Amino acid sequence: MNSQSLLSDCCRFGEFGDISQWMAVRIRVGCMMLVNFPQSGAEGKECAMGMNPRIVRALHNAAVMCVAIAVMVAMAALGGCGSPASSGSGAGSGPSSSSSVESSAGKSGESSDNADSSDNSSESSAKRDWGDSGCSKQGVRVIMARGTNESADNGLLNPVAQQISAAFGGDVQITSLDYPATFDVDSVDAGVGRLVAMLNGQAQQCPAQKTVLMGFSQGAIVVGDVLVAPRDRFDPSGNKDELTAAAGKNIAAVVMYGDPRFNCKASYNRGTFDATLNGSFSPRGAGELDAYKDRIADFCAAKDIVCQQGGEQQEHARYFSDGSQTQGAQFAIAKVRAAK
């Protein structure tokens, strides 16, 4: 049995029991970017084995084992799913953790109907002290959410950010989001919480600064989840903070690559993807990102196992060579110019 089928069987077993949403989320995180995940719900409940305490414990132990096996196979098979041709990199990869990396390439929201994903943001949320966002006085800020184990300094998104900076004469602040970007079960939720706080704080501290959000692989989940209500996030039981209206309006462009939550029917999709195949797990519901649809470019390559169910692992590195880095930069540049 190959590693992919082993992981697939393991995850199916872990989800067939009538176990909590908490465990289901963690099974998916442990298997992130490696296999296709069956949808929980009716199918899983039909296979439920009852609520006998011994069976519940056995299911829990199986789920934990699935996560452990997934991590070991992931590190061996994909080298962490990060950048190609670099140690510790593969289709989404780098240091397990890093502080925010700032690159000031010199000195320097798009306003639309329903621009904010959080229409119900309260006045107290808008006035809340979100902490120091680290924003500068430069006109544009590019925030990168790297892929799993990917380098904060030399990943897929760094050349895209540099192209954007060059287009605006260096009036661009480049920030690498400080989040784990590991196979840890809470990595995505940590990224969502930190990015929401950063954007809300930035809207208060640097209200004229326009934002470009970029995410690769796990980072694409983080970026997409920041734009939606908590109930629609990968981990709906996690961070409940939402973007304020001001923060949402300041987002000029969103560029994603290899999104595990890819919805093949979305109007903002780009790339060579098969329009009948969703991402490998928890695809976004129809319309979830509609408030930002004119500002999003979501790149998915054909047969990329992460954004195309049943694909191939090596195709997750396709974005380094298929021209989509330049296409993403050009999209963001045009949106920023329109928002200025």
C-alpha positions in Angstrom: 0.0 0.0 0.0 1.5 3.4 -0.9 1.6 6.3 1.5 -1.2 8.2 -0.2 -3.7 5.3 0.1 -2.6 4.6 3.6 -3.3 8.1 4.6 -6.6 8.2 2.8 -7.8 5.0 4.5 -6.5 6.3 7.9 -8.4 9.5 7.6 -11.5 7.8 6.4 -11.5 5.6 9.4 -10.9 8.6 11.7 -13.9 10.4 10.3 -16.4 7.5 10.0 -17.2 7.6 13.7 -19.7 10.1 15.1 -16.9 12.1 16.7 -16.8 15.8 17.5 -16.1 18.6 15.0 -13.0 19.4 17.0 -11.5 16.0 16.2 -12.6 16.1 12.5 -10.8 19.4 12.1 -7.6 18.1 13.6 -7.7 14.9 11.4 -7.9 17.2 8.4 -5.0 19.4 9.6 -2.9 16.3 10.2 -3.5 15.1 6.7 -3.2 18.6 5.2 -2.3 18.8 1.5 -1.7 15.1 1.1 -5.0 13.2 0.5 -8.6 13.7 -0.4 -11.0 13.9 2.5 -14.5 12.5 2.6 -17.1 14.9 3.7 -18.3 14.4 7.3 -22.1 14.1 7.8 -24.6 11.6 6.5 -21.9 9.3 5.0 -19.9 9.3 8.2 -22.9 8.8 10.4 -24.2 5.8 8.4 -20.8 4.1 9.2 -20.9 5.2 12.9 -20.1 2.4 15.3 -22.2 3.6 18.2 -21.2 5.5 21.3 -19.8 2.6 23.4 -17.1 4.2 25.5 -14.5 1.7 24.3 -15.3 2.4 20.7 -15.2 6.1 21.3 -11.7 5.8 22.8 -10.6 3.5 20.0 -11.8 6.1 17.4 -10.0 8.9 19.3 -6.8 6.8 19.4 -7.1 6.1 15.6 -7.6 9.7 14.9 -4.5 10.7 16.9 -2.5 7.9 15.1 -3.7 9.3 11.7 -2.3 12.7 12.5 1.0 11.2 13.6 1.3 9.1 10.5 0.3 12.0 8.3 3.0 14.2 9.7 5.7 11.5 9.3 4.7 10.7 5.7 4.3 14.3 4.8 7.8 15.1 5.9 9.2 12.1 4.1 7.1 12.4 0.9 7.0 16.1 0.4 9.8 17.4 2.5 7.3 19.6 4.2 5.3 20.5 1.1 7.4 23.6 0.3 9.5 25.3 -2.3 11.3 23.1 -4.8 15.0 22.7 -5.0 15.7 23.9 -1.5 16.4 21.9 1.6 13.3 21.5 3.8 11.1 22.6 0.9 8.5 21.1 -1.4 5.1 22.2 -2.3 4.3 24.6 0.4 7.4 24.8 2.9 10.9 26.5 5.6 11.3 27.3 9.2 8.5 26.0 11.5 8.1 29.5 12.9 9.5 32.9 12.4 8.8 36.4 13.5 7.2 38.9 11.1 9.7 39.6 8.4 9.6 43.2 7.2 11.2 44.4 3.9 10.8 48.2 3.3 11.6 48.6 -0.3 11.7 52.4 -0.1 9.2 55.0 1.2 6.1 55.3 0.2 -9.4 49.6 0.5 -10.4 49.2 -2.5 -13.9 50.5 -1.8 -16.7 48.4 -3.2 -20.2 47.3 -2.3 -20.2 45.0 0.7 -16.4 45.2 0.9 -16.3 43.9 4.4 -16.7 40.3 5.2 -17.9 41.3 8.7 -21.0 43.4 8.0 -21.9 42.9 11.7 -18.7 44.4 13.1 -19.6 46.3 16.2 -18.5 49.8 17.1 -16.6 48.2 20.0 -14.7 46.0 17.6 -13.7 49.1 15.5 -12.5 50.8 18.6 -10.7 47.8 20.2 -7.0 48.0 20.8 -5.7 45.4 18.4 -2.1 46.0 19.3 0.8 47.2 17.2 0.2 46.1 13.6 3.8 46.9 12.6 2.5 49.1 9.7 4.6 51.8 8.2 3.8 55.1 6.4 4.3 53.5 3.0 1.3 53.6 0.7 1.0 49.8 0.2 1.5 46.8 2.4 1.9 43.3 1.0 1.3 40.6 3.6 2.4 37.1 2.8 1.1 33.9 4.4 3.6 31.2 3.5 2.9 27.5 2.9 3.5 24.7 5.4 7.2 24.8 6.5 8.0 27.2 3.8 10.8 29.8 4.2 9.6 33.3 5.2 12.5 34.7 3.2 12.6 32.6 0.1 9.2 31.1 -0.7 6.7 31.2 -3.6 5.3 34.6 -2.6 8.5 36.6 -2.1 9.2 37.2 -5.8 5.5 38.2 -6.2 5.9 40.8 -3.5 9.1 42.1 -5.0 7.4 42.7 -8.4 4.6 44.6 -6.7 7.1 46.7 -4.8 9.0 47.5 -8.0 5.9 48.7 -9.7 5.3 51.4 -7.0 8.9 52.6 -6.7 9.4 50.9 -3.4 6.5 52.6 -1.7 5.6 49.1 -0.4 6.0 47.5 3.0 6.4 43.7 2.7 5.4 41.6 5.7 5.7 37.9 6.2 2.9 36.9 8.6 4.2 35.6 11.9 2.3 32.3 12.2 3.5 28.7 12.7 2.9 27.4 9.2 3.5 23.9 10.5 1.5 20.6 10.6 0.5 21.6 14.2 -3.3 21.3 14.5 -3.7 24.9 15.6 -1.5 26.5 13.0 -4.3 27.7 10.7 -6.3 29.2 13.6 -3.2 30.9 14.9 -2.6 32.5 11.5 -6.2 33.7 11.2 -6.1 35.3 14.6 -2.8 37.1 14.0 -3.8 38.3 10.6 -7.2 39.7 11.7 -5.5 41.6 14.5 -2.8 42.9 12.2 -5.3 44.1 9.6 -7.6 45.7 12.2 -4.7 47.4 13.9 -3.3 48.6 10.6 -6.6 50.2 9.7 -6.4 52.2 12.9 -2.7 53.1 12.9 -2.1 53.5 9.1 -5.6 54.2 7.7 -4.4 55.3 4.3 -2.3 52.2 3.6 -3.7 49.8 1.0 -3.2 46.1 1.6 -2.4 43.1 -0.7 -3.0 39.7 0.9 -1.2 36.7 -0.5 -1.3 33.1 0.6 0.2 29.9 -0.6 -1.1 26.4 0.4 -1.8 26.5 4.1 -1.3 30.3 3.9 -4.2 30.4 1.4 -6.5 28.9 4.0 -5.4 31.6 6.4 -6.0 34.4 4.0 -9.3 33.1 2.8 -10.6 32.4 6.3 -9.7 36.0 7.5 -12.2 37.3 4.9 -15.2 35.2 6.1 -17.3 34.8 9.2 -16.0 32.5 11.9 -18.7 29.9 11.1 -17.3 29.5 7.6 -13.7 29.0 8.6 -11.7 25.8 8.5 -11.9 25.7 12.2 -15.2 27.3 13.1 -14.6 26.7 16.8 -11.4 28.7 16.7 -10.7 32.5 16.7 -13.9 34.5 16.5 -12.4 37.9 15.7 -13.5 39.4 12.4 -12.3 42.2 10.2 -13.6 45.7 10.9 -15.3 47.6 8.0 -12.2 49.9 7.7 -9.8 46.9 7.4 -12.0 45.2 4.8 -12.2 48.3 2.7 -8.4 48.8 2.7 -7.8 45.4 1.1 -7.0 46.2 -2.5 -6.1 42.7 -3.7 -6.0 39.0 -2.6 -3.8 36.5 -4.4 -3.8 32.8 -3.5 -2.0 29.8 -4.8 -2.8 26.1 -4.3 -5.7 26.7 -1.9 -6.8 23.5 -0.1 -10.2 25.0 0.2 -10.5 25.8 -3.5 -14.0 26.1 -4.9 -13.9 25.1 -8.5 -17.0 27.1 -9.4 -15.8 30.5 -8.0 -15.7 33.4 -10.5 -12.3 34.6 -9.3 -10.4 31.4 -10.1 -7.3 31.4 -12.3 -5.0 28.8 -13.7 -5.3 25.4 -15.5 -7.5 23.7 -13.0 -10.3 21.2 -13.8 -13.5 23.1 -13.2 -15.2 19.9 -11.9 -12.7 19.4 -9.0 -12.7 21.2 -5.7 -9.8 21.4 -3.2 -8.7 18.4 -1.3 -10.7 19.2 1.9 -13.3 21.6 3.2 -13.9 23.5 -0.1 -15.4 26.9 0.5 -19.2 27.2 0.1 -20.7 29.1 -2.8 -20.6 32.8 -2.3 -18.5 32.9 0.9 -16.0 35.3 -0.6 -18.4 37.2 -2.7 -17.8 40.5 -0.8 -14.2 40.3 -2.2 -14.7 38.5 -5.5 -13.6 41.4 -7.7 -10.4 41.6 -5.7 -9.4 38.0 -5.6 -7.2 35.9 -7.9 -7.2 32.2 -6.8 -4.6 30.2 -8.8 -4.9 26.5 -9.0 -2.8 24.3 -11.3 -4.3 21.2 -13.0 -3.6 18.0 -11.0 -2.3 19.9 -8.0 -3.3 17.5 -5.2 -3.9 20.3 -2.8 -6.5 22.3 -4.8 -7.6 19.5 -7.1 -9.0 16.3 -5.5 -7.2 13.2 -6.7 -4.2 15.1 -8.1 -0.5 14.6 -7.8 1.9 15.8 -5.1 4.5 17.2 -7.4 2.0 19.5 -9.2 1.7 21.6 -6.0 5.1 23.1 -7.0 3.8 24.1 -10.5 3.4 27.8 -9.5 7.1 28.3 -9.3 7.4 27.8 -13.1 4.0 28.3 -14.8 4.1 32.1 -14.9 1.4 32.5 -12.2 3.7 34.4 -9.9 4.0 37.2 -12.5 0.3 37.0 -13.2 -0.5 37.3 -9.6 1.7 40.4 -9.2 0.2 42.0 -12.3 -3.3 41.4 -10.9 -2.4 43.0 -7.5 -0.6 45.9 -9.2 -3.7 46.8 -11.2 -6.0 46.5 -8.2 -3.8 48.7 -6.1 -3.6 51.4 -8.8 -7.4 51.3 -9.1 -7.8 51.7 -5.3 -5.4 54.6 -5.0 
